[in-house]
Amino acid sequence: MANLSRVILASIPSPSSGVLHLGPVPIRAYALCIIAGIVVAVVVGDRRLVARGGPKGAMAEIATWAVPAGLVGARLYHVATNPELYWGAHGQGTGAAFEIWHGGLGIWGGVLGGAFGAWYAARQRGIPLALVADALAPGLVLAQAVGRWGNYFNQELFGKPTTLPWGLEISAQNCPPQYVSFDTAHCTQTFHPTFLYESLWCVAVVILVWQLDKRLKFGRGRAFAVYVMAYTVGRFWIEMMRSDPAHEFIGLRVNGWVSILVFAGALAYFLRTRGAQPVRLAYDEDGTIRVLGTDGTAGSEATAGTGETAGTAGADEVTDTAEEPAAEAEDVEETAVPDAADEEEKSDAAPRSS
């Protein structure tokens, strides 16, 4: 017992509650962490997008579509991979599947849903999705670092038991039953603070992506691919430390397999776009957004709100312009013919000299 006390004294305490009540209104720390993360991602992403020539405030507009789509995707992923929590003999019921404030957001569903929302919003503004992704990458992973603290306030998704001095204390109601002392109604173990590991790993990924992008001038979505690869490496080993029940395939947690597949996909994309030069935007006052290469020449252009590129609109303009001189030449030729006839008539009407 003395040994246990010594360990707990050197451990990380968990909050007694994750809810702050302002009168009848509950303010949940989990939600605050997510909101704070969204704000961080938008602010950082907008500054990086402006630095690439994008219009100021565009990232906030994109977020109005990406955030709701990301939350829906994250929740659907969680529910789809943990259906037994809501249906079946021990399920909490269909209503609980919508109680997002209790936690339960799958990162991969969030990324997929958010990417779809971002694609739609970026298309409306005429901004390439790859450019948005590169601008957003450091801010997105920093948002994950902030959002992970929501697991701390909910006392969820912690790791396996540990005697390390930074072990996480868990209340009896959130402690795995095998570690609860029925005599004292306390949890007898401390656990790996996987939320802290992932948060620190995400901060390291922010620094990595930011520095590599600054030195190597990534473009065409390659900075985002670096973020995905670096994050999945950390997520894989952290996932192996988790103690919460999870579905497994060939002895490996499903999220571990997903990390492997996503890493492979990001690596393939990164290698496939090797040598691709970064681009920046030139935003005209008339609403036209031009995509410029590193040499400053326009590679394509899009009109805000349509997503129409210069490959189609520009070609039509060139064709119309080419047709105009041809039409003018025909008019000149038609005019010249009557003029010649008039001269001949005048010649016939004139007296002949003998």
Beta strands, then each sheet from edge to edge (+ up, - down):
strand 1: 19-22
strand 2: 25-28
strand 3: 161-162
strand 4: 180-181
strand 5: 186-187
strand 6: 190-191
strand 7: 248-249
strand 8: 252-253
strand 9: 280-283
strand 10: 288-292
strand 11: 298-303
strand 12: 308-309
sheet 1: 1+ 2-
sheet 2: 3+ 6-
sheet 3: 4+ 5-
sheet 4: 7+ 8-
sheet 5: 9+ 10- 11+ 12-
end
